[in-house]
Amino acid sequence: MTTSLLTRGPCSAARAAVTSNQGLQRLLFYLAALKFTDKHEWVRVDDNGTGTVGISNFAQEALGDVVYCGLPEVGTQLAQQDEFGALESVKAASELYSPLTGEVVEVNTLLADNPGLVNKSCYKDGWLMKMTIANPAEVDALMDEAAYEKYIRSIED
Amino acid sequence: MCRFLWLSAGSPVRTSDLQLQFWMQTGRPLVEVVRLGQVSYKEGLRLQQAYVDRHRSGPAHALLLCQHSPVYTTGIRNKPYPAPLLDRLRLLGADVHRTNRGGLITFHGPGQLVCYPVLHLGGFRKSVRWYVGQLEKTVISLCSRLGVEAATSPHTGVWVGDNKICAIGIHCGRYVTSHGLALNCNTDLSWFGHIVPCGIEGKGVTSLSRELQRDVSVEETIPHLLDAFREQFSCQLTEGETPEPQQNSGLSSA
């Protein structure tokens, strides 16, 4: 059931939204549009055809409180699975891998002063970067929410 | 029996699937202990990378142990450390290195036990938060075995009161860990006086020797670290071959 992904973990945006039906509808629509990688990043294709990229609730829980986001320069060309940055938490720098091939068009500058957004709002305000989508087939090949939830259960044992 | 073939480039090649066999028999990951002795920080980085690369062909967990010649290192948050500050540290006779680990500025030098676990977290638990917590618990257990009461705090690392006895800073890429921990055994603590260690104002540093009021060497500490690590990570340890230093690497030695 799609609600299980929302209510698990401290992703407070998810919890707050679930308490109101209208919020639930909105968040369900939101999450339904996300595709996931096996490295726990998500991509959402925006109306203008760019992809917004972030990390999943599973990933932000496994990291702990994020204290620093190392993000790429706008204009950086990325191939799928290229390292595009790192998040630091508990003195651990964890690399980020590009879910798609494309060019970075925007990075979330709010994270410089408020890196904790990645924990508090991993699917919304804690987005990391936006990129062009050079190869739409790459998006289709990523996991949808149901497949990703199955994947998490399989690695959690 | 040499289990590793050292190529002219100086990288190890695993010639057996001992690790996989062991795991399949016991369910506990096998971690190879590699004693590097005293090495420059640069050489330590090169060796870590070689052990990280080993993971590409299957489980190859390793625990690198060493001491470094005096060096100050910074992590991925390097904005607080502009070049002029680092140049001043070089004038003290230490090396200076920027790195890709987490954590802020710290010092490594003789008398400090530096431990680099190069593990694939898929063999343990896929969470860096868990992993860092395990490193902290390992060091607390080690300190306890020697009679020092240490603890964690809101700041990552291991503390005796307001003084840090062990710094931790790691890097994780594709679930493979590098960098690790640095435990003061009989380190000359005056080196820390030139920095704000780990960027934490108002706190100090300490060592096993200072806490126990006797000389505690790296050599004395290593067996306790290995016991604590084995217990905390529920793994088996095996002694690896000590790698030969790289010849004609093109890198200047520290």
Interface residues (C-beta under 8 A of the other chain):
Chain A: K39 E61 A62 L63 G64 V67 Y68 G70 E83 A86 E88 S89 V90 K91 A92 A93 S94 E95 Y97 I155
Chain B: G75 I76 R77 N100 R101 G102 G103 K126 S127 V128 R129 W130 Y131 V132 G133 T156 G157 I168 G169 I170 H171 C172 G173 R174 C198
